[in-house]
Amino acid sequence: MKPVLLVPLLALGVVAIVVLADIVVLGVAWGLQRDARYDREIAWLESAERMLPWSAGVRQRLDLSQRQRVERDLREGRLDLAVRNFPEVRARARARGPEAMRRIEGLGVEVYGAAAVRMERHGRLSQAADWEDSLFVFAVRAADPGHRAAAMAAFTQGLSLRVRDGRPCAALARVRWAKQGLGGQVPGLDDSVEERLMTLCEQTPPAGGTR
């Protein structure tokens, strides 16, 4: 065979192998999902992604499967699992860029919001406020105006929770933390809120040497 023909044939063979590998990996993943073996499916895709880092099909399917797992956990009341699994979804979306982050905005708002509600229901107000702050950080610059509004509502609720927990100084510190992070005013937060928190903080006796 002439060398001039050998190169394109080898290239074609490589392409065929890559396509076949994708078909096999995605076929196995589909079978595992069909059998509701979701964790096995994700483990399989994670392994395949390491072996086939160039495969957009494997990468996209893994992104989708991980997102669906968190959605399923929320739907079926497994909030602990949703909270545990969402950071990986978020990390992968962040690595993909703004469009991928937009696709998970609503899911993040739901996960963090549900975690805050659960902590508040159990009387763990400061922990609930921490989750509200997580929602705020996640969605304050979201593309969707509704998600940005949810972020601001979460921030305000977090301040209220800390005050209810007898920690107005911690709430005041969060306002200053948010202003520093945003490089200015917190959108939609009236200046009087910070003033009221300063007054409450001054009136609150220190506990254990701190407020």
C-alpha positions as CSV (number, residue, x, y, z in Angstrom):
1,M,0.0,0.0,0.0
2,K,1.3,3.4,-0.9
3,P,2.3,5.6,2.1
4,V,0.2,8.4,0.8
5,L,-2.9,6.2,1.3
6,L,-1.7,4.7,4.6
7,V,-2.0,8.0,6.6
8,P,-5.7,8.7,5.9
9,L,-6.6,5.1,6.5
10,L,-4.9,5.1,9.9
11,A,-6.6,8.4,10.7
12,L,-9.9,6.9,9.7
13,G,-9.2,3.8,11.9
14,V,-8.5,6.0,14.9
15,V,-11.7,7.9,14.4
16,A,-13.6,4.6,14.1
17,I,-12.1,3.4,17.4
18,V,-13.0,6.6,19.2
19,V,-16.6,6.5,17.9
20,L,-16.9,2.8,18.8
21,A,-15.6,3.5,22.3
22,D,-18.2,6.2,22.8
23,I,-21.0,3.9,21.6
24,V,-19.9,1.2,24.0
25,V,-19.5,3.5,27.0
26,L,-22.8,5.3,26.5
27,G,-24.6,2.0,25.8
28,V,-23.5,0.6,29.1
29,A,-24.4,3.8,30.8
30,W,-27.9,3.7,29.3
31,G,-28.4,0.1,30.4
32,L,-27.4,0.9,34.0
33,Q,-29.7,3.9,34.1
34,R,-32.6,1.7,32.7
35,D,-32.0,-0.7,35.6
36,A,-32.1,2.3,38.0
37,R,-28.4,1.6,39.0
38,Y,-27.7,5.3,39.0
39,D,-24.6,5.3,41.2
40,R,-23.1,2.5,39.2
41,E,-23.9,4.4,36.0
42,I,-22.1,7.5,37.3
43,A,-19.1,5.5,38.5
44,W,-18.9,3.9,35.1
45,L,-19.0,7.3,33.3
46,E,-16.4,8.8,35.7
47,S,-14.1,5.9,34.9
48,A,-14.8,6.2,31.2
49,E,-14.1,10.0,31.3
50,R,-10.6,9.3,32.7
51,M,-9.9,6.9,29.9
52,L,-11.5,9.0,27.2
53,P,-10.9,12.6,28.2
54,W,-11.5,13.8,24.6
55,S,-15.0,12.4,24.5
56,A,-17.6,15.2,24.6
57,G,-20.4,12.6,24.6
58,V,-19.1,10.9,27.8
59,R,-18.5,14.3,29.4
60,Q,-22.0,15.6,28.6
61,R,-23.7,12.4,29.7
62,L,-21.8,12.4,33.0
63,D,-22.8,16.1,33.6
64,L,-26.5,15.2,32.9
65,S,-26.4,12.0,35.0
66,Q,-24.9,13.8,38.0
67,R,-27.5,16.6,37.7
68,Q,-30.3,14.1,37.4
69,R,-29.1,12.3,40.5
70,V,-29.4,15.5,42.6
71,E,-32.8,16.2,41.1
72,R,-33.9,12.7,42.0
73,D,-32.6,13.0,45.5
74,L,-34.6,16.2,46.1
75,R,-37.7,14.7,44.5
76,E,-37.5,11.6,46.7
77,G,-36.7,13.5,49.9
78,R,-33.0,12.5,50.2
79,L,-31.8,16.0,51.0
80,D,-28.6,14.8,52.7
81,L,-27.6,13.1,49.4
82,A,-28.5,16.1,47.3
83,V,-26.4,18.3,49.5
84,R,-23.5,15.9,49.3
85,N,-23.7,15.4,45.5
86,F,-24.4,18.9,44.4
87,P,-20.9,20.3,44.9
88,E,-19.6,18.0,42.1
89,V,-22.3,19.2,39.8
90,R,-21.4,22.8,40.6
91,A,-17.7,22.2,40.1
92,R,-18.2,20.5,36.7
93,A,-20.5,23.2,35.5
94,R,-18.1,25.9,36.6
95,A,-15.3,24.2,34.6
96,R,-17.6,24.3,31.5
97,G,-18.3,28.0,31.7
98,P,-21.2,30.4,32.1
99,E,-23.7,28.5,30.0
100,A,-23.3,25.3,32.0
101,M,-23.6,27.3,35.2
102,R,-26.9,28.8,33.9
103,R,-28.3,25.3,33.5
104,I,-27.8,24.4,37.2
105,E,-28.9,27.8,38.7
106,G,-32.3,26.6,39.6
107,L,-31.0,23.3,41.0
108,G,-28.6,25.1,43.3
109,V,-31.2,27.5,44.6
110,E,-33.4,24.5,45.4
111,V,-30.7,22.5,47.1
112,Y,-29.4,25.3,49.3
113,G,-32.9,26.6,50.1
114,A,-34.1,23.2,51.1
115,A,-31.1,22.7,53.4
116,A,-31.8,26.1,55.1
117,V,-35.4,25.2,55.6
118,R,-34.5,21.8,57.2
119,M,-32.0,23.4,59.6
120,E,-34.5,26.1,60.6
121,R,-37.1,23.4,61.2
122,H,-34.8,21.7,63.6
123,G,-34.1,24.9,65.4
124,R,-30.5,25.2,64.2
125,L,-30.9,28.8,63.2
126,S,-27.3,29.8,62.6
127,Q,-26.7,26.7,60.5
128,A,-29.8,27.6,58.5
129,A,-28.3,31.0,58.0
130,D,-25.1,29.5,56.7
131,W,-27.1,27.7,54.0
132,E,-29.0,30.9,53.2
133,D,-25.5,32.5,52.7
134,S,-24.5,29.7,50.4
135,L,-27.6,30.3,48.3
136,F,-26.7,34.0,48.2
137,V,-23.1,33.4,47.1
138,F,-24.3,30.9,44.5
139,A,-27.0,32.9,42.9
140,V,-26.3,36.6,43.6
141,R,-24.9,37.0,40.1
142,A,-27.2,34.5,38.4
143,A,-28.3,35.0,34.8
144,D,-32.0,34.6,35.8
145,P,-33.5,37.6,37.6
146,G,-35.7,35.2,39.6
147,H,-32.6,33.4,40.9
148,R,-30.9,36.7,41.8
149,A,-34.1,37.7,43.7
150,A,-34.0,34.3,45.5
151,A,-30.3,35.1,46.5
152,M,-31.3,38.4,48.0
153,A,-34.2,36.9,49.8
154,A,-31.9,34.2,51.2
155,F,-29.4,36.8,52.4
156,T,-32.1,38.8,54.2
157,Q,-33.5,35.7,55.8
158,G,-30.0,34.7,56.9
159,L,-29.6,38.0,58.8
160,S,-33.0,37.4,60.4
161,L,-32.1,33.9,61.5
162,R,-28.9,35.1,63.1
163,V,-30.7,37.8,65.0
164,R,-33.3,35.2,66.2
165,D,-30.4,33.0,67.3
166,G,-29.2,35.9,69.5
167,R,-26.2,36.7,67.2
168,P,-26.8,40.2,65.8
169,C,-23.1,40.8,65.7
170,A,-22.7,37.8,63.4
171,A,-25.5,39.2,61.2
172,L,-23.7,42.5,61.1
173,A,-20.5,40.8,60.1
174,R,-22.3,39.1,57.3
175,V,-23.5,42.4,55.9
176,R,-19.9,43.7,55.8
177,W,-18.7,40.4,54.3
178,A,-21.2,40.7,51.5
179,K,-20.4,44.3,50.8
180,Q,-16.7,43.5,50.6
181,G,-17.3,40.6,48.3
182,L,-19.6,42.6,46.0
183,G,-17.3,45.6,46.0
184,G,-20.1,47.9,47.2
185,Q,-23.7,47.9,48.4
186,V,-25.7,44.7,48.7
187,P,-28.4,44.9,46.0
188,G,-31.8,45.6,47.5
189,L,-30.6,45.8,51.1
190,D,-31.6,49.1,52.8
191,D,-28.9,50.9,54.6
192,S,-31.1,51.0,57.7
193,V,-30.7,47.2,58.1
194,E,-27.0,47.6,58.8
195,E,-27.8,50.5,61.2
196,R,-30.3,48.4,63.1
197,L,-27.9,45.5,63.3
198,M,-25.2,47.8,64.7
199,T,-27.6,48.9,67.4
200,L,-28.6,45.4,68.3
201,C,-25.0,44.3,68.3
202,E,-24.0,47.1,70.7
203,Q,-26.9,46.1,73.0
204,T,-26.1,42.4,73.0
205,P,-23.8,41.3,75.9
206,P,-20.9,39.2,74.8
207,A,-21.2,35.4,75.3
208,G,-17.9,33.7,76.1
209,G,-16.0,36.9,75.4
210,T,-17.5,37.3,71.9
211,R,-20.7,38.5,70.3
